[in-house]
């Protein structure tokens, strides 16, 4: 068994605490794990799922329904074709289709799907505690020591996009993030990650915009 399979097994082992351990529920978990391990993925992989679930842990006390938040983490990139907006919508619909098989209560199923859709913008409304926790956890990578690897993996997932178009689109995303009053909505995430994340984003934007960017097909971070 390789490292990826070990990781998938560890993640599946935690699934019954969220959606029960019935045979049908475990089939759903195995289906999701297989989706996260699809070979075309470079960043939105099983390792990303684990990282989001781990980032939820220090933030979970803020959530009104931590179970729904963790289920949304499992589903938020379960469908990933590199089409922003469409991927999140299809992932939300997948949650609506699969979670009832696990006997998850209908209100929690609906909340899970709502949260998955929210990851298209990472812009929860004021008072949306569950949304704040999920979005903060999903964006925790912006402050990680492995930010450079994250930026390279994102480029690889968009390898079908020409270099100039990718640099322009990626720079627009970075500028939008940097223009936000705050990247993280929970106090804990803001204290832990805000300053480092902003420094990482600014460094990547500078690299994308610098004179050497045009000569390097893979934007440095």
C-alpha distance (Angstrom), angle and dihedral (degrees) to the residues before:
residue distance angle dihedral
X1 . . .
X2 3.81 . .
X3 3.78 128.4 .
X4 3.81 94.0 -95.2
X5 3.79 91.5 53.2
X6 3.82 90.7 48.5
X7 3.79 89.8 52.1
X8 3.80 92.3 49.0
X9 3.79 90.8 50.4
X10 3.81 91.3 50.7
X11 3.79 91.2 50.7
X12 3.80 93.3 47.1
X13 3.80 88.9 50.5
X14 3.80 88.4 64.1
X15 3.79 95.1 47.2
X16 3.85 98.0 86.1
X17 3.80 90.2 63.0
X18 3.81 87.1 62.4
X19 3.78 105.1 35.0
X20 3.80 108.2 8.4
X21 3.77 131.0 -100.9
X22 3.79 101.6 -95.6
X23 3.82 116.6 136.3
X24 3.81 89.6 -109.5
X25 3.79 91.9 51.4
X26 3.79 93.1 48.2
X27 3.81 88.9 51.0
X28 3.79 88.6 55.7
X29 3.81 90.3 50.4
X30 3.80 91.3 50.4
X31 3.81 90.4 48.9
X32 3.79 91.3 51.7
X33 3.81 92.7 46.5
X34 3.81 89.6 52.6
X35 3.79 90.8 51.0
X36 3.81 92.2 51.9
X37 3.82 89.0 51.1
X38 3.82 96.2 54.1
X39 3.81 110.2 140.4
X40 3.82 96.8 -126.1
X41 3.81 91.7 63.9
X42 3.78 121.1 97.6
X43 3.80 105.2 165.0
X44 3.81 104.6 9.6
X45 3.78 90.9 66.0
X46 3.78 137.9 128.1
X47 3.80 87.6 -84.0
X48 3.81 89.5 58.6
X49 3.80 90.9 50.6
X50 3.79 90.2 52.2
X51 3.81 91.4 47.4
X52 3.81 92.1 52.5
X53 3.79 92.4 47.7
X54 3.80 90.2 49.4
X55 3.81 91.6 47.9
X56 3.80 89.9 53.9
X57 3.82 91.0 61.0
X58 3.83 98.6 75.9
X59 3.82 89.9 41.4
X60 3.80 100.5 43.6
X61 3.81 95.1 99.1
X62 3.81 89.1 67.0
X63 3.81 93.0 58.2
X64 3.79 123.8 94.8
X65 3.83 89.2 -151.4
X66 3.81 111.7 19.3
X67 3.80 91.0 177.9
X68 3.81 91.6 58.6
X69 3.80 89.2 48.0
X70 3.80 91.7 53.1
X71 3.80 92.0 45.6
X72 3.79 88.3 51.4
X73 3.80 89.0 52.6
X74 3.81 88.9 55.8
X75 3.80 91.6 50.5
X76 3.80 103.6 33.3
X77 3.80 95.8 94.8
X78 3.79 98.7 13.6
X79 3.80 86.7 122.0
X80 3.78 108.7 46.1
X81 3.80 123.0 168.3
X82 3.80 97.2 142.3
X83 3.81 94.1 -102.0
X84 3.83 108.4 128.1
X85 3.77 113.3 -137.5
X86 3.77 94.1 10.3
X87 3.81 92.7 64.1
X88 3.80 92.0 52.4
X89 3.81 92.6 46.8
X90 3.79 92.8 50.0
X91 3.80 90.4 46.1
X92 3.81 90.4 52.0
X93 3.79 91.0 50.4
X94 3.79 89.1 49.9
X95 3.81 89.3 55.6
X96 3.80 90.5 50.3
X97 3.80 89.5 51.8
X98 3.80 101.0 42.6
X99 3.80 106.9 34.1
X100 3.83 95.2 65.5
X101 3.81 86.7 61.9
X102 3.80 86.8 62.5
X103 3.83 92.6 53.0
X104 3.80 90.6 -115.4
X105 3.83 107.5 164.7
X106 3.83 112.4 -98.6
X107 3.83 95.0 -118.5
X108 3.81 89.9 54.9
X109 3.79 91.3 46.8
X110 3.80 89.9 53.6
X111 3.80 92.2 46.2
X112 3.79 91.1 50.2
X113 3.80 91.2 53.1
X114 3.81 91.4 47.0
X115 3.78 91.0 52.7
X116 3.79 92.7 48.2
X117 3.81 89.8 54.3
X118 3.80 89.4 49.9
X119 3.80 91.4 63.5
X120 3.80 88.3 71.3
X121 3.82 88.8 74.5
X122 3.83 106.0 13.1
X123 3.79 86.5 -143.2
X124 3.81 109.8 124.0
X125 3.77 118.1 -176.3
X126 3.78 121.1 -109.5
X127 3.81 108.5 -78.1
X128 3.80 95.1 21.8
X129 3.80 95.8 128.7
X130 3.80 96.3 172.4
X131 3.78 91.6 47.8
X132 3.79 92.5 48.8
X133 3.80 92.2 53.3
X134 3.80 95.2 47.2
X135 3.80 94.7 45.3
X136 3.81 92.5 46.1
X137 3.80 90.9 50.3
X138 3.80 92.6 47.5
X139 3.81 90.5 51.2
X140 3.80 95.0 45.1
X141 3.81 88.0 99.3
X142 3.80 88.7 71.8
X143 3.79 88.2 72.3
X144 3.80 97.8 38.9
X145 3.82 124.3 119.4
X146 3.81 86.0 -123.5
X147 3.81 94.9 60.4
X148 3.80 93.0 123.8
X149 3.79 91.0 56.2
X150 3.79 90.3 47.3
X151 3.81 91.3 53.7
X152 3.81 91.7 49.2
X153 3.80 91.7 48.2
X154 3.81 91.3 51.4
X155 3.81 89.0 53.4
X156 3.80 90.4 50.5
X157 3.79 91.4 52.3
X158 3.80 87.9 54.8
X159 3.79 94.3 43.3
X160 3.83 88.7 127.4
X161 3.83 88.5 66.0
X162 3.84 116.5 86.2
X163 3.79 115.2 -111.9
X164 3.81 97.5 -110.9
X165 3.79 92.7 48.1
X166 3.78 91.8 46.9
X167 3.80 93.6 49.9
X168 3.80 91.3 49.4
X169 3.80 93.8 47.3
X170 3.77 94.9 43.4
X171 3.81 91.9 48.0
X172 3.80 90.0 52.4
X173 3.81 90.0 53.1
X174 3.80 91.8 49.3
X175 3.81 92.7 48.5
X176 3.80 90.8 50.2
X177 3.79 91.2 51.7
X178 3.80 93.4 46.8
X179 3.81 91.1 49.0
X180 3.80 92.6 57.4
X181 3.82 114.0 104.7
X182 3.79 87.7 -126.0
X183 3.79 133.4 -0.1
X184 3.79 95.4 -151.9
X185 3.80 124.3 50.3
X186 3.80 102.0 -165.6
X187 3.79 117.5 75.8
X188 3.79 92.9 -127.9
X189 3.80 94.9 51.9
X190 3.80 91.1 44.8
X191 3.80 91.3 52.9
X192 3.80 93.9 44.1
X193 3.79 102.6 41.7
X194 3.82 116.4 9.5
X195 3.81 100.6 91.6
X196 3.80 95.4 42.6
X197 3.80 92.9 45.2
X198 3.79 92.6 52.3
X199 3.80 91.1 49.6
X200 3.80 91.1 50.7
X201 3.80 93.2 47.7
X202 3.79 92.2 48.4
X203 3.80 91.6 49.7
X204 3.80 92.7 50.9
X205 3.80 91.6 47.1
X206 3.80 90.8 51.0
X207 3.80 90.5 50.4
X208 3.80 92.1 49.2
X209 3.79 91.6 49.3
X210 3.81 98.4 40.9
X211 3.81 125.6 104.4
X212 3.81 92.5 -104.9
X213 3.81 93.7 57.5
X214 3.78 95.1 83.2
X215 3.80 91.1 54.8
X216 3.80 94.8 50.9
X217 3.83 116.0 68.0
X218 3.79 91.0 -161.3
X219 3.82 109.3 57.0
X220 3.80 111.1 -127.5
X221 3.78 119.4 -129.5
